[in-house]
Amino acid sequence: MLPKIESLCRKFESERDSISEERKLILKSIAKALDIELRNKGKADLIYICTHNSRRSHFGQIWASVTSEFYGVSSRINSFSGGGEVTALHPNSIETLESLGFEVLSKSKGENLQYEVKFGDESSTFCYSKLYDDIRNPQKNFMAIMTCSQADENCPFIPGATFRTSTPYGDPKIYDHTKLEKEKYLECALEIGREVCFMMFCIASKKDNA
């Protein structure tokens, strides 16, 4: 794992107390459902969902990939993302990822570019905007995590999902073209990373105590 990314994971570990008890209960419920999937099927698929699949859902997908590797469960947990509409991975999201230490490599041409987001020499995940039910995402027996309140309201039922929950985050989009743009995107990415890291810690703790 890239040193800066590993350092961030260790920082997240030290910040568990900053997560509210209410949020911890939600994250623990996801970890419990993940544990059931792993025990029953040996693997679990997560799809992070927001309206445009351009910011928060990508942060969720990426941090799930990173922290599952950090805690040694990446061989059994696969993370994806999608939206209710197709747009593009937003340039501010890319800039934020790069500022955190990820290597973001373009893998296509056009308006909706595909990117490889690397967090280790041989560790990466692929990101581009797509519908949550895109053929390249799992079609059944997956866990759906809604990352924005709009998607949560508009998609009360996710076909094929065995588990659905909502962990809404503030939309950094509202700060586009303002002085707070970089600060708020970074704040959002770190908040999602901190919470996903806690969730994966709960899974790793269950594994260690099995």
C-alpha distance (Angstrom), angle and dihedral (degrees) to the residues before:
residue distance angle dihedral
M1 . . .
L2 3.80 . .
P3 3.83 109.5 .
K4 3.82 95.5 -122.7
I5 3.80 91.9 50.4
E6 3.79 93.0 47.5
S7 3.82 89.4 49.2
L8 3.79 89.4 53.1
C9 3.80 91.1 52.7
R10 3.80 90.1 52.1
K11 3.80 89.1 48.0
F12 3.79 89.7 52.6
E13 3.79 88.8 53.0
S14 3.80 90.0 56.2
E15 3.82 91.1 50.1
R16 3.81 99.8 56.0
D17 3.80 91.5 112.4
S18 3.80 89.9 60.8
I19 3.82 90.2 67.0
S20 3.80 111.4 92.2
E21 3.79 119.0 -115.9
E22 3.79 89.3 -119.3
R23 3.80 91.5 57.2
K24 3.79 91.7 43.6
L25 3.79 89.7 57.4
I26 3.81 90.4 54.5
L27 3.81 92.3 46.2
K28 3.79 91.5 47.6
S29 3.82 89.8 51.7
I30 3.81 89.1 54.9
A31 3.81 90.3 47.5
K32 3.81 89.9 50.6
A33 3.81 91.5 51.1
L34 3.81 89.8 46.5
D35 3.78 90.4 51.4
I36 3.81 90.5 52.6
E37 3.82 90.5 50.5
L38 3.80 91.3 49.3
R39 3.79 93.2 48.1
N40 3.80 94.1 46.3
K41 3.81 100.9 38.4
G42 3.78 106.0 13.9
K43 3.81 91.1 -122.8
A44 3.79 141.6 50.3
D45 3.81 134.5 -152.7
L46 3.82 121.2 -150.0
I47 3.80 124.6 -164.9
Y48 3.81 116.8 -167.9
I49 3.80 109.2 -154.0
C50 3.80 133.9 -164.5
T51 3.78 133.6 151.8
H52 3.81 102.0 -90.8
N53 3.81 102.9 15.3
S54 3.79 89.9 -133.4
R55 3.80 107.1 109.2
R56 3.82 127.6 0.1
S57 3.80 98.8 30.4
H58 3.80 90.3 52.3
F59 3.80 90.7 50.2
G60 3.82 87.6 52.5
Q61 3.80 93.5 49.4
I62 3.80 92.9 46.9
W63 3.80 96.7 46.6
A64 3.81 91.1 46.4
S65 3.81 88.5 55.2
V66 3.81 92.1 46.3
T67 3.79 99.3 44.9
S68 3.81 94.7 42.3
E69 3.80 86.7 58.2
F70 3.80 91.6 43.6
Y71 3.81 89.8 56.3
G72 3.80 95.7 40.0
V73 3.81 99.5 -111.6
S74 3.83 100.6 103.2
S75 3.81 92.7 108.7
R76 3.81 88.8 65.4
I77 3.81 104.0 34.3
N78 3.82 123.0 65.5
S79 3.80 122.0 -171.3
F80 3.80 129.6 -156.1
S81 3.79 138.2 162.7
G82 3.79 139.0 -149.0
G83 3.76 144.5 157.4
G84 3.76 146.1 -145.1
E85 3.81 88.2 -106.3
V86 3.80 135.3 29.2
T87 3.81 116.6 -121.0
A88 3.82 121.6 133.4
L89 3.78 140.3 -83.0
H90 3.79 98.2 -82.8
P91 3.83 118.4 -116.6
N92 3.81 90.1 -128.1
S93 3.80 89.3 56.9
I94 3.79 89.9 52.1
E95 3.80 92.1 47.9
T96 3.80 90.1 50.3
L97 3.79 92.9 50.4
E98 3.79 91.1 50.0
S99 3.81 91.5 49.0
L100 3.81 88.5 55.1
G101 3.81 92.1 54.3
F102 3.81 103.4 -95.2
E103 3.79 119.3 136.1
V104 3.81 108.3 -130.9
L105 3.80 115.6 -164.0
S106 3.81 124.8 -174.5
K107 3.81 112.5 -129.0
S108 3.82 102.6 178.9
K109 3.79 145.9 25.4
G110 3.78 131.9 -114.7
E111 3.79 136.5 55.0
N112 3.81 97.1 -55.6
L113 3.78 99.1 50.9
Q114 3.79 123.4 -167.1
Y115 3.79 116.7 -133.0
E116 3.76 136.6 -165.6
V117 3.79 108.7 -143.2
K118 3.80 108.3 -159.0
F119 3.79 123.3 -159.8
G120 3.82 97.8 165.1
D121 3.79 140.9 17.3
E122 3.80 90.0 -90.0
S123 3.79 99.7 12.8
S124 3.79 124.2 93.9
T125 3.77 145.2 128.2
F126 3.83 130.0 -144.1
C127 3.79 121.0 -122.5
Y128 3.80 134.2 -170.9
S129 3.77 134.3 133.5
K130 3.80 115.5 -86.8
L131 3.78 141.6 143.5
Y132 3.78 114.8 -82.9
D133 3.82 89.1 -117.3
D134 3.82 93.7 49.1
I135 3.80 111.0 144.5
R136 3.81 89.7 -115.0
N137 3.79 90.3 61.9
P138 3.82 123.9 73.2
Q139 3.79 110.5 -81.9
K140 3.80 99.0 -159.4
N141 3.79 143.1 12.0
F142 3.81 94.3 33.1
M143 3.79 134.2 128.7
A144 3.82 117.1 -117.3
I145 3.81 120.2 -150.2
M146 3.79 115.8 -172.8
T147 3.79 112.8 -148.3
C148 3.81 99.9 -174.1
S149 3.80 132.8 46.8
Q150 3.82 92.9 -130.7
A151 3.80 92.8 58.0
D152 3.79 89.2 43.3
E153 3.82 90.7 55.7
N154 3.81 96.3 40.9
C155 3.82 96.1 45.3
P156 3.81 106.5 42.8
F157 3.80 89.2 154.8
I158 3.80 124.3 42.6
P159 3.83 111.4 -165.4
G160 3.80 112.5 -129.4
A161 3.79 95.7 16.9
T162 3.79 117.4 129.5
F163 3.80 90.6 -168.7
R164 3.80 131.7 22.8
T165 3.77 129.2 -176.3
S166 3.79 139.8 153.1
T167 3.80 129.7 -121.7
P168 3.82 100.5 170.2
Y169 3.80 120.4 -164.4
G170 3.78 130.6 -169.5
D171 3.80 112.9 -91.4
P172 3.82 111.3 -113.5
K173 3.81 87.3 -161.2
I174 3.81 89.9 85.6
Y175 3.81 88.1 67.8
D176 3.80 95.6 53.4
H177 3.83 111.3 132.0
T178 3.81 92.9 12.2
K179 3.79 132.8 109.3
L180 3.81 89.1 -106.4
E181 3.81 94.6 55.3
K182 3.82 99.5 105.5
E183 3.81 93.6 38.0
K184 3.81 94.5 52.0
Y185 3.81 95.6 44.6
L186 3.79 89.6 50.7
E187 3.80 91.1 46.2
C188 3.82 90.6 52.3
A189 3.81 94.4 47.1
L190 3.80 92.0 49.2
E191 3.80 93.8 46.3
I192 3.80 91.2 53.1
G193 3.80 90.9 44.9
R194 3.79 92.2 50.9
E195 3.79 93.2 50.9
V196 3.81 96.0 43.2
C197 3.81 88.7 48.9
F198 3.82 90.0 54.0
M199 3.80 90.1 49.6
M200 3.81 92.2 51.5
F201 3.81 90.4 46.1
C202 3.81 87.9 57.5
I203 3.81 90.0 52.2
A204 3.81 92.6 47.7
S205 3.81 90.2 49.0
K206 3.80 90.1 54.6
K207 3.81 90.2 49.0
D208 3.80 92.1 50.5
N209 3.80 91.4 48.9
A210 3.81 95.8 45.1
